[in-house]
Amino acid sequence: MRTQFLKSDYFSHSGVSLAGKSLINEQLSSDGFSWISGKQYCLTNTMQDCWHEMGSVWDRLVLDRYLSDGGSYRERRMGKYHFFPSGDRLEKQDVEGIYYQASSINGTNGGVKRKSGPLEPAFANNPLLHSLIRLYYTLLPVPDVWHEQGWLVYVHPFRILADAHAIGYPTPEGIHRDGHLFTVQIFVCKENVVEDSAESQIWSQDERSLLFAKIFQCPLDTLVINDERVKHCVTPLRASGSARGKRDIFTINFNLLNNNSPTKMY
């Protein structure tokens, strides 16, 4: 894989720079996914402060009470935005954090409206989050005409927990798709976990071929996924020793506003 980037491969938005735009776009077009190392990012001091402010929110997530296995290993919140690329308008929508996936998409936990609470203002209004939404949008290999349309953007911070007596399942539904056009997974941190646990995987649509596997390690490690072309999953999270383990990430999901997606937030 190419590790050196030309000057033209660096692009920025409001204090966030990311190396490798052409390669990322090429991989999304050809393979349906792209891995971005956290080391490819550069944040201004102001945006580094915003990153630390965002990180505090994970200690106040809401327990996911809708896991079909009765587990208490996942915490989350949810938010929704409308994004209009042609005018560079990003508008936060007021929602209660109610999320729905059709059973055809999520056979394990789908088919019901799940309430996990809205994003806290410190996260929802964070300038770094807004810059990242705009930045990731520019990576998406979409037809030019789509840039004139409105987009529906979902944002979900997650925490997966594990301890000496119970493992955590980042994707209890197994190999799956989320029901969006594009999904971006951004790593925040992990503590007290077995190093080779929680491996992120990309699979072919028929689930017969493992196309990619990587463990999130560095803050801002990122997977960008064309959710209509490939599937994904994450192996179980295991705690190291007697201390409680945790893994924090957030996802940014992109859909056209006029698209009848099987994933909805009310």
Rosetta blueprint (number, residue, H / E / L):
1 M L
2 R L
3 T L
4 Q L
5 F L
6 L L
7 K H
8 S H
9 D H
10 Y E
11 F E
12 S E
13 H E
14 S L
15 G L
16 V E
17 S E
18 L E
19 A E
20 G L
21 K H
22 S H
23 L H
24 I H
25 N H
26 E H
27 Q H
28 L H
29 S H
30 S H
31 D H
32 G L
33 F E
34 S E
35 W E
36 I E
37 S L
38 G H
39 K H
40 Q H
41 Y E
42 C E
43 L E
44 T L
45 N H
46 T H
47 M H
48 Q H
49 D H
50 C H
51 W H
52 H H
53 E H
54 M H
55 G H
56 S H
57 V H
58 W H
59 D H
60 R H
61 L L
62 V E
63 L E
64 D L
65 R L
66 Y L
67 L L
68 S L
69 D L
70 G L
71 G L
72 S L
73 Y L
74 R E
75 E E
76 R E
77 R L
78 M E
79 G E
80 K E
81 Y E
82 H E
83 F E
84 F E
85 P H
86 S H
87 G H
88 D L
89 R E
90 L E
91 E E
92 K E
93 Q E
94 D L
95 V L
96 E L
97 G L
98 I E
99 Y E
100 Y E
101 Q E
102 A L
103 S L
104 S L
105 I L
106 N L
107 G L
108 T L
109 N L
110 G L
111 G L
112 V L
113 K E
114 R E
115 K E
116 S L
117 G L
118 P E
119 L L
120 E L
121 P H
122 A H
123 F H
124 A H
125 N L
126 N L
127 P H
128 L H
129 L H
130 H H
131 S H
132 L H
133 I H
134 R H
135 L H
136 Y H
137 Y H
138 T L
139 L L
140 L L
141 P L
142 V L
143 P L
144 D H
145 V H
146 W H
147 H H
148 E H
149 Q L
150 G L
151 W E
152 L E
153 V E
154 Y E
155 V E
156 H E
157 P E
158 F E
159 R E
160 I E
161 L E
162 A E
163 D L
164 A L
165 H L
166 A L
167 I L
168 G E
169 Y L
170 P L
171 T L
172 P L
173 E L
174 G L
175 I L
176 H E
177 R L
178 D L
179 G L
180 H L
181 L L
182 F E
183 T E
184 V E
185 Q E
186 I E
187 F E
188 V E
189 C E
190 K E
191 E E
192 N L
193 V E
194 V L
195 E L
196 D L
197 S L
198 A L
199 E E
200 S E
201 Q E
202 I E
203 W E
204 S L
205 Q L
206 D L
207 E L
208 R L
209 S L
210 L E
211 L E
212 F E
213 A E
214 K E
215 I E
216 F L
217 Q L
218 C L
219 P L
220 L L
221 D L
222 T E
223 L E
224 V E
225 I E
226 N E
227 D L
228 E L
229 R L
230 V L
231 K E
232 H E
233 C E
234 V E
235 T L
236 P L
237 L E
238 R L
239 A E
240 S L
241 G L
242 S L
243 A L
244 R L
245 G E
246 K E
247 R E
248 D E
249 I E
250 F E
251 T E
252 I E
253 N E
254 F E
255 N E
256 L E
257 L L
258 N L
259 N L
260 N L
261 S L
262 P L
263 T E
264 K E
265 M E
266 Y L
